[in-house]
Amino acid sequence: MPKRRKSKSIIKGHLEKVSAKIFDDYREEITAMIRDHQGLYALYHKNHLYYVGLATDLKSRINHHLRDRHQGKWSHFSLYIIRKTEHIKELESLLLRIAYPQGNAIRGKLKSENLRPYLKRQVKNRFLQDLHTLFDSEKTVHKARTAKHNDSALFKGSVFARKRIRATYKGKVYKAIIHRDGQVEYKGRLFDSPSAAGKVVRGGKETNGWAFWKIKSKSGRLIRLSSVRK
């Protein structure tokens, strides 16, 4: 069996919480160590993070901060030599967004997808399901008991029995299970709504799960899930 090659770490070397005085007393030693190296650095005032930055020449940049507008505002520094420079700007942005150092006027920007709107939709869907359960469950149960051939009376809102549902997408049939609490189980994963499960099936595309999934009625017909939630 061929040996698996270990991936190299992004960080090649690090130096943490070193006094700024080293540039006065041991300039040759620190210069020889970090000359021409690029990476991220952090400036501290005692034990408090003050500033985060990146530099193509760490020695020159940190030395510069001993004389610029940050002069006298930091006493220690840390630095991290980066091996793979293609992600260095993104790493800096991540640190800025997490730490919010007071010395940085600009906050980091990320190119990744903002998941906040997706979470808000999921919370809203769950809230509406819970609201329906709390105030309409008795009415739902009564209709389910009295209806004989009404497909829409199988179950309402989030008061589901454990039922199998299916969907056909691009000629392929997908199966899932909808639980009594409204959660959908697909391939061993639980989703808070049919829409969330349908989105996974469709490769991340926004999906109206109530129209996408179908369920068997009492008469054996496949009907849209939306017809039994009203």
N, C-alpha and C positions, 0 to 999 in steps of 0.2 A: 504494500500500500504506500503510495507517495505521501510524504509528510506535508501536512497543511501549513502553508506559510502564515505566520502571524502578521496581522496587519500592524503597521507602525502607528504609534500614538501621534495624535495631532500636536500635542505639546512635547517639544524636544527637551526642554529644560525649564526649571523655575527657580526663582529666588524670592523669598517672602520675608516681609517685615524687616528690612534692612535700614539702618539709619542713613539719613541723607548726608551725614558727615563723612561717609566713606569716600565721597567725591573730593573731599578736601585732604583726607589723611592717606587714602589708599587709591588714588586716582589711576595709577598705572595698572594695578591689579584688577580693578573693576572694568577698566577700559579694555584690557586684554581679554577678559571673559565674555563681554557682551558686544564688542565692536562688530558692526555690520550685521548684527542679528536683528530680525524683525519679530514683532509680536505685540502682546498687550501688556499694559502696566497699570498699576493702581497706586495712588498717592494717599497717604494717611496722615491725619493730625492726631498723634498719639495712637489711640485704638479706634478712631473713627474714620471711616472711608471718606475721602474728600473728593477724589477725582479719578476717572477711568479714561484711558486713551489707548490708541494704537500707534505704532511707529515702525517705519522701515529701518530705522537706526535707533535702537532703544537707548544706547548710551548717550547719543546726541540729544534726543528728545528729553530724557530725564534731566540731563545736565542743563538744558535750556530752561526747564521749569524752576531752576534755582535762581533765575534772574528775571523771569517774566512776571505777569500779573499774579501768578500763584506763589511768588516768592514769600517765604515766611509763613505760609498757610499750611505747610505739610512738613512732617518731621521724619517719616519713614516711607519706604516704597517697596512694592512687590513687582516682579516682572515674570512674564511667561513667554518663552521663546516658542514660536509657532512653526511647525514643520510644513504644514499645508496651508499656504497663504490664500487659497481661493475662498476660504470661509472666515477669514480674519475680520472683515468688516461686520459680518453677521454676528460673530461672537461678541464683538464690541457692543453692538446694538442690544444683544441679549443681556449683557452685564448692566448696561445703562438702564434698561427697563426694569430689571430686578432690583438694583441697588439704589437708583436715583441719587447719585452723589451730588452734594450741594455745589461743588465746583464746576459741574458740567452744565452749560447753558442749553445745550441741545440734547434731546432725548433720542434714543435709538429708534430707527424705523425697521420694521420687519416686512419681508416680502411674502411671508406665509399667509395662509387663509385665516381670517378671523372667525373663530368658532362661536363667538358670542351670539350672533343672530340664530344659528342653528340650535344652540342650547335654549334660547328664549322660546323658539317654536316648540321644542320638546316639552318644556315646562308648561307652556300654555296648553298644549294638547292634554298633558297629564292633569292639569288643573281642571279643564273642562270635563274630563272623564270623571274626576273625583266629585265635581260639583253635581254632575248628572246622577251619580250614584247616591249621593247624600240626600238629594231632594226628590228624585224620580224613581227610586228603586221599588217602592211599594206599588206604585202605579204600574211599573214594568212587570213585576211578578204577577200582579192580578191579571193583566192582559195575557201573559204567557199561559196562565192556567186556563183561561176561558176560551182562548182562540183554538180552533180545531184545524183549520186548513190555511191559516194566514201565515205566509212565509215570513212576514216582517215581525212576527211575534215570537220568534225563536229565542231571542235575547235582545236586550236593549243596553245602550250606553256601555259601561264597563262591567256590567254584571254578566259576564260570559261564563258558560260552562266550558270545560276543556274541549275544544273543537278543532278539527283539522281544517285547514284552509289551503287553497292552491292558487297558483297563477301561471299563466302561459306567457312567456316572453321570448321573442325571437325563435319560436317553434319549440321551445323547451319548457317542460312543466316543472314548476318549483312548488315544494310543499312546506308548510309550516304549521304550527299549533298556536291557537289563541287561547290564553288562559282566562280564568274567571275574573282576574283583576284587570284584564285588558292588555296585558303584556303579550308580545308575540315571540314565540321561540322558533328560531330558524338556524339550523345547523349547530344546535347546542348553545346559541347565544340568545339572550333575552333583549328585546327591544321594547321601548315604552309605548310604541304605537305601530299600527300596520304600515304607516307611511315610512317610518324609519327602517323597518324590515324591507319594504319594497325598494327603498333607495339603495340598499346594499345589493339586492338582486339586479338592479338596473345599473350597477357600476357607479354609484354615486350621484345619479341624476335625481333631481327632485321628483317625488312621486306622491300622488294621491292614493295612499294605501287602501282607502275604503272603496275606491273604484278598481284598483289593481287586483286585489285579492278576491277570491270567490269562495263560497261555502255551500254545502249541500243543504237544501231546505228539507222540510219534513216529507215533501213529495218526491225527494230525490233529485230535484233539479239543482244545477249550479247557479247560484245567484250572487250578485255583487254583495260584498260585505256591508256596503252603505245601506242596503235595503233592510238590514236588521238592526241598525243602530238608531233609527229614528224614534 
